[in-house]
Amino acid sequence: MGANTAKEHHLVPQYWLRAFAEDGHVLGRWRGGAEHRTPVRRAAVARHFNTDPLAEGEQRVALETYLDHRVDGPCAPVLRALREGQWPLDEARHMVALDALAWQVVRTRAFRSFDEQVGRHVFPAVWATEAVGYCEEQLGRPLSEAERMKVFWTAARTAPDPSLTDDPRSALRASIRAFEHTRDVLAAPGRRLVLLRSAEPLLILADSGVALRRKNGTFDLTPPLLPETIEVFAPLSPTCLLISTPRSHYRPYQGLTRKIAAKANAGTAAWCQEAVYRPPSMPWPIHLPLAETPLEVRSPQLSAVPAQQPPGPAPAHPRIHRGELRAILEQLSHAPADQPPVSGTGGRK
């Protein structure tokens, strides 16, 4: 683990970025159009991104340490083998490649932005639902349908800003739980990995590492984030593209065509939060715009009707299969002894 691990956390692992580097540098392009040569160690980083703000000592960087040792360590040689054309992978290395892809979906600003935006959109409804329950509890009786609707909409309209009740650890918990779900989606029957290679450099890399392409060809952030039909585009180098797909229309023997590379680069441009990287000697792909702002989740239309039956059980989070990851989630789920418990709906994730 590098000396900066406690502060500077890589959103895309350094081993991945190095495949796009020359002399230890990548060329970064920012949304305003500015370009800078950037050392790999300074590319796609965010300060304290995975730090537990309520912990002390080594526990503060428990998740970042896990990513460094248990994810990036095993994944680096497998993705290097893919870049070198070692295909197909044996089952054990195939599983490691799925780990790399799944983590890359959830360890970035793009995922955190999605999670925060969805949280902001649903917060008024969650707040209003809890307000109905609170009123019934205080009155000691069930509300009538008309009363419930009145309380619900009044609370929804006057809900506070979510940040006032939020738990500073919720984003870290969300990424761990989303990894488990993403991994299940990528390992589902009927999905496959496709490796496409080209003789010349065609691909660029976002600070999100991967892009999610929907069945209709768009790269938007509409929930759910991972429908069964989603494709994950992962540029492993300027000449090597890994795709997780439920479809069978790719022809690996045709290699990485300019048409497919253009789709991958469109996804890269869409899914970046701040910067896109490429080798300094590689020109920017022609006809590829970089939008002025990152992707946004469209605001949903909120509607409510009185329940005709008792609510079912609350949806359960997926089980975390890996012991070390379970322990980190446990740490992130309980307030330290010297910290007051988080109030409000901050524990929503």
C-alpha positions as CSV (number, residue, x, y, z in Angstrom):
1,M,0.0,0.0,0.0
2,G,1.4,3.4,-1.0
3,A,2.2,6.2,1.5
4,N,-0.8,8.2,0.2
5,T,-3.4,5.5,0.8
6,A,-4.7,7.2,4.0
7,K,-5.5,10.3,2.1
8,E,-5.5,9.9,-1.7
9,H,-7.7,7.1,-2.9
10,H,-7.7,5.8,-6.5
11,L,-11.1,5.7,-8.1
12,V,-9.4,3.7,-10.9
13,P,-6.5,1.5,-9.7
14,Q,-3.0,2.5,-10.7
15,Y,-2.4,-0.8,-12.4
16,W,-5.3,-0.1,-14.7
17,L,-4.3,3.5,-15.4
18,R,-0.7,2.5,-16.3
19,A,-2.0,0.7,-19.4
20,F,-2.9,4.1,-20.7
21,A,0.3,5.8,-19.6
22,E,3.6,6.7,-21.4
23,D,6.6,7.5,-19.2
24,G,4.4,7.2,-16.1
25,H,2.0,9.9,-17.3
26,V,-1.5,10.0,-18.9
27,L,-3.0,12.9,-20.7
28,G,-6.2,14.1,-18.9
29,R,-8.9,16.1,-20.5
30,W,-11.4,17.9,-18.2
31,R,-14.9,19.0,-19.0
32,G,-13.9,22.6,-19.7
33,G,-11.6,21.3,-22.5
34,A,-8.3,21.8,-20.6
35,E,-5.7,19.0,-21.0
36,H,-2.8,18.2,-18.6
37,R,-0.1,15.6,-18.5
38,T,-0.8,13.8,-15.2
39,P,1.3,11.3,-13.3
40,V,-0.5,8.0,-12.9
41,R,-0.3,8.4,-9.1
42,R,-2.3,11.6,-9.3
43,A,-4.8,10.5,-11.9
44,A,-8.4,9.5,-11.0
45,V,-7.9,10.1,-7.2
46,A,-10.1,11.6,-4.6
47,R,-9.0,12.7,-1.1
48,H,-10.4,10.5,1.7
49,F,-12.9,8.9,-0.7
50,N,-13.1,5.6,1.2
51,T,-12.2,6.9,4.7
52,D,-14.5,6.0,7.6
53,P,-15.0,9.5,9.1
54,L,-16.0,8.1,12.5
55,A,-13.1,5.6,13.0
56,E,-9.5,6.0,14.2
57,G,-6.2,4.6,13.2
58,E,-6.0,1.8,10.6
59,Q,-9.8,1.3,10.8
60,R,-10.2,4.7,9.1
61,V,-8.9,3.2,5.9
62,A,-10.2,-0.3,6.3
63,L,-12.1,-0.3,3.0
64,E,-9.3,1.3,1.0
65,T,-6.9,-1.3,2.5
66,Y,-9.2,-4.1,1.5
67,L,-9.4,-2.7,-2.1
68,D,-5.6,-2.4,-2.2
69,H,-4.9,-5.9,-0.9
70,R,-7.9,-8.1,-1.6
71,V,-9.1,-6.5,-4.9
72,D,-6.3,-4.7,-6.8
73,G,-3.6,-7.2,-5.8
74,P,-5.3,-10.3,-7.2
75,C,-7.0,-8.4,-10.1
76,A,-3.9,-6.7,-11.6
77,P,-2.3,-9.9,-13.0
78,V,-5.6,-11.2,-14.4
79,L,-6.3,-8.0,-16.3
80,R,-2.7,-7.9,-17.5
81,A,-3.2,-11.4,-18.9
82,L,-6.3,-10.1,-20.7
83,R,-4.5,-7.2,-22.2
84,E,-1.8,-9.6,-23.4
85,G,-4.5,-11.7,-25.2
86,Q,-4.6,-14.7,-22.8
87,W,-8.1,-15.8,-23.6
88,P,-10.3,-17.5,-22.6
89,L,-9.5,-17.4,-18.9
90,D,-9.7,-20.4,-16.6
91,E,-12.6,-20.4,-14.1
92,A,-10.7,-19.0,-11.2
93,R,-9.3,-16.0,-13.1
94,H,-12.7,-15.5,-14.8
95,M,-14.1,-15.0,-11.3
96,V,-11.3,-12.5,-10.4
97,A,-12.1,-10.5,-13.6
98,L,-15.7,-10.3,-12.6
99,D,-14.6,-9.0,-9.2
100,A,-12.5,-6.3,-10.9
101,L,-15.5,-5.2,-13.1
102,A,-18.0,-5.3,-10.2
103,W,-15.8,-3.2,-7.9
104,Q,-15.1,-0.7,-10.8
105,V,-18.8,-0.1,-11.1
106,V,-19.2,0.9,-7.4
107,R,-15.9,2.5,-6.3
108,T,-16.2,5.7,-8.2
109,R,-17.6,9.2,-8.1
110,A,-20.1,8.2,-10.8
111,F,-21.7,5.5,-8.6
112,R,-21.6,7.8,-5.5
113,S,-23.3,10.5,-7.5
114,F,-26.0,8.1,-8.6
115,D,-26.5,6.9,-5.0
116,E,-26.7,10.4,-3.7
117,Q,-29.1,11.6,-6.4
118,V,-31.5,8.7,-5.9
119,G,-31.3,9.3,-2.2
120,R,-32.3,12.9,-2.6
121,H,-35.2,12.0,-4.9
122,V,-36.7,9.4,-2.7
123,F,-36.0,11.1,0.6
124,P,-39.2,13.2,0.7
125,A,-41.3,10.0,0.3
126,V,-39.3,8.2,3.0
127,W,-39.6,11.2,5.3
128,A,-43.4,11.4,4.6
129,T,-44.0,7.7,5.2
130,E,-42.2,7.9,8.6
131,A,-44.2,11.0,9.4
132,V,-47.5,9.1,8.9
133,G,-46.2,6.3,11.3
134,Y,-45.1,8.9,13.8
135,C,-48.5,10.6,13.9
136,E,-50.2,7.3,14.4
137,E,-47.8,6.5,17.2
138,Q,-48.4,9.8,18.9
139,L,-52.2,9.6,18.5
140,G,-52.3,6.0,19.6
141,R,-54.7,5.1,16.7
142,P,-54.6,4.4,13.0
143,L,-55.2,7.5,10.8
144,S,-58.1,7.5,8.3
145,E,-57.2,7.3,4.6
146,A,-57.9,11.0,4.2
147,E,-55.7,11.8,7.2
148,R,-52.9,9.7,6.0
149,M,-52.8,11.4,2.6
150,K,-52.9,14.8,4.2
151,V,-50.0,14.0,6.6
152,F,-48.1,12.3,3.8
153,W,-48.2,15.2,1.3
154,T,-47.7,17.9,4.0
155,A,-44.6,16.1,5.2
156,A,-43.3,15.4,1.6
157,R,-43.6,19.1,0.7
158,T,-41.9,20.2,3.9
159,A,-39.2,17.5,4.1
160,P,-35.8,18.9,5.2
161,D,-32.7,18.7,3.1
162,P,-31.5,15.1,3.2
163,S,-28.0,16.2,4.2
164,L,-29.3,17.3,7.6
165,T,-30.2,13.8,8.6
166,D,-27.7,11.9,6.5
167,D,-25.1,9.4,7.9
168,P,-21.6,10.2,6.7
169,R,-20.9,6.5,6.3
170,S,-23.9,5.6,4.2
171,A,-22.1,6.1,0.9
172,L,-19.4,3.5,2.0
173,R,-22.0,1.0,3.0
174,A,-23.9,1.6,-0.3
175,S,-20.8,0.7,-2.3
176,I,-20.1,-2.5,-0.4
177,R,-23.7,-3.7,-0.8
178,A,-23.8,-2.6,-4.4
179,F,-20.7,-4.6,-5.1
180,E,-22.4,-7.7,-4.0
181,H,-25.4,-7.0,-6.2
182,T,-23.3,-6.0,-9.1
183,R,-21.2,-9.2,-8.8
184,D,-24.4,-11.3,-8.8
185,V,-25.6,-9.5,-12.0
186,L,-22.3,-10.0,-13.8
187,A,-22.1,-13.7,-12.8
188,A,-25.7,-14.5,-13.8
189,P,-26.4,-17.4,-16.2
190,G,-26.7,-16.1,-19.8
191,R,-24.0,-13.4,-19.3
192,R,-20.6,-13.7,-20.8
193,L,-17.3,-11.7,-21.0
194,V,-16.2,-10.7,-24.5
195,L,-12.6,-9.6,-25.1
196,L,-12.0,-7.4,-28.2
197,R,-8.5,-6.2,-29.3
198,S,-7.2,-3.8,-32.0
199,A,-3.9,-3.3,-33.6
200,E,-3.9,0.5,-33.0
201,P,-4.9,2.6,-30.0
202,L,-8.6,3.5,-30.2
203,L,-9.8,3.6,-26.5
204,I,-9.8,6.2,-23.8
205,L,-10.4,5.8,-20.1
206,A,-12.7,7.7,-17.8
207,D,-12.2,8.4,-14.1
208,S,-15.0,5.9,-13.6
209,G,-13.1,3.2,-15.4
210,V,-16.2,1.5,-16.8
211,A,-19.4,2.6,-18.5
212,L,-22.9,1.0,-18.3
213,R,-24.7,0.7,-21.7
214,R,-28.4,0.1,-21.7
215,K,-30.3,-2.0,-24.2
216,N,-31.5,1.1,-26.0
217,G,-27.9,2.2,-26.6
218,T,-27.9,5.0,-24.0
219,F,-25.5,5.5,-21.1
220,D,-27.8,7.3,-18.8
221,L,-28.3,7.0,-15.0
222,T,-32.0,5.9,-14.9
223,P,-32.7,3.5,-12.0
224,P,-32.4,0.6,-11.7
225,L,-28.7,1.0,-12.3
226,L,-28.1,-2.6,-13.3
227,P,-31.1,-4.2,-15.2
228,E,-30.4,-7.7,-16.5
229,T,-29.9,-6.3,-20.0
230,I,-27.1,-3.9,-19.0
231,E,-23.7,-4.1,-20.8
232,V,-20.5,-3.1,-18.9
233,F,-17.8,-1.6,-21.2
234,A,-14.3,-1.8,-19.6
235,P,-11.4,-0.3,-21.6
236,L,-8.4,-2.3,-20.3
237,S,-5.9,-0.5,-22.5
238,P,-6.1,1.7,-25.6
239,T,-6.2,-1.5,-27.7
240,C,-8.2,-3.8,-25.5
241,L,-11.9,-3.7,-24.5
242,L,-13.6,-6.1,-22.1
243,I,-17.4,-6.3,-22.2
244,S,-19.8,-8.0,-19.9
245,T,-23.0,-8.7,-21.9
246,P,-26.1,-10.9,-22.0
247,R,-26.1,-10.5,-25.8
248,S,-24.4,-12.6,-28.5
249,H,-23.9,-10.2,-31.3
250,Y,-20.2,-9.5,-30.7
251,R,-17.7,-11.2,-33.0
252,P,-14.4,-11.5,-31.2
253,Y,-12.7,-12.7,-34.4
254,Q,-13.4,-9.4,-36.0
255,G,-11.5,-7.7,-33.2
256,L,-12.2,-4.2,-31.8
257,T,-13.7,-2.3,-34.7
258,R,-13.8,1.4,-34.9
259,K,-17.6,1.3,-34.6
260,I,-17.4,-0.6,-31.3
261,A,-14.5,1.6,-30.0
262,A,-16.7,4.7,-30.8
263,K,-19.5,3.2,-28.7
264,A,-17.1,2.5,-25.8
265,N,-15.6,6.0,-26.0
266,A,-19.1,7.5,-26.0
267,G,-19.7,5.6,-22.8
268,T,-16.4,6.8,-21.4
269,A,-17.3,10.4,-22.1
270,A,-20.8,10.0,-20.6
271,W,-19.7,8.2,-17.4
272,C,-16.7,10.4,-16.5
273,Q,-17.2,12.7,-13.5
274,E,-14.3,15.1,-14.0
275,A,-11.7,13.8,-16.4
276,V,-10.9,11.3,-19.3
277,Y,-7.4,9.9,-19.7
278,R,-5.4,8.7,-22.7
279,P,-1.8,8.1,-23.7
280,P,-0.1,11.5,-24.4
281,S,0.8,10.5,-27.9
282,M,-2.8,9.4,-28.8
283,P,-5.1,12.1,-30.4
284,W,-8.5,12.8,-28.9
285,P,-11.1,10.6,-30.8
286,I,-12.8,12.7,-33.6
287,H,-16.5,13.7,-33.1
288,L,-16.4,12.8,-29.4
289,P,-18.0,15.6,-27.3
290,L,-17.4,15.8,-23.5
291,A,-20.6,17.1,-21.9
292,E,-20.4,20.2,-19.7
293,T,-21.9,18.3,-16.7
294,P,-21.9,14.7,-15.4
295,L,-24.9,12.4,-15.8
296,E,-28.0,13.2,-13.8
297,V,-30.8,11.0,-12.4
298,R,-34.1,12.5,-13.7
299,S,-36.5,13.5,-10.9
300,P,-39.3,11.0,-10.5
301,Q,-43.0,11.9,-10.3
302,L,-44.1,11.2,-6.8
303,S,-47.5,9.6,-6.3
304,A,-49.2,8.0,-3.3
305,V,-52.4,6.0,-2.6
306,P,-53.6,4.6,0.7
307,A,-52.5,1.0,1.3
308,Q,-55.2,-1.5,0.7
309,Q,-53.3,-4.1,2.8
310,P,-50.7,-4.2,5.5
311,P,-47.2,-3.5,4.0
312,G,-45.0,-6.5,3.3
313,P,-41.6,-7.1,4.9
314,A,-39.0,-4.5,4.2
315,P,-36.7,-5.5,1.4
316,A,-33.5,-7.1,2.7
317,H,-30.0,-6.2,1.7
318,P,-28.1,-8.9,-0.2
319,R,-26.0,-11.1,2.0
320,I,-22.3,-10.1,2.1
321,H,-20.5,-13.4,1.4
322,R,-16.9,-12.4,2.1
323,G,-15.9,-12.3,5.8
324,E,-13.5,-9.4,5.6
325,L,-16.0,-7.3,3.7
326,R,-18.7,-8.3,6.2
327,A,-16.5,-7.1,9.0
328,I,-15.9,-3.7,7.3
329,L,-19.7,-3.3,6.7
330,E,-20.3,-4.1,10.4
331,Q,-17.8,-1.4,11.4
332,L,-19.5,1.1,9.1
333,S,-23.0,0.2,10.5
334,H,-22.4,0.9,14.2
335,A,-21.5,4.2,15.9
336,P,-18.2,4.1,17.9
337,A,-18.7,4.1,21.7
338,D,-17.8,7.8,21.9
339,Q,-20.2,8.9,19.1
340,P,-23.9,9.6,19.4
341,P,-26.1,7.3,17.2
342,V,-27.2,8.8,13.9
343,S,-30.7,10.1,13.9
344,G,-33.3,10.4,11.2
345,T,-33.3,8.2,8.1
346,G,-29.5,8.3,7.7
347,G,-29.4,4.6,8.1
348,R,-31.4,4.1,4.9
349,K,-28.5,2.4,3.0
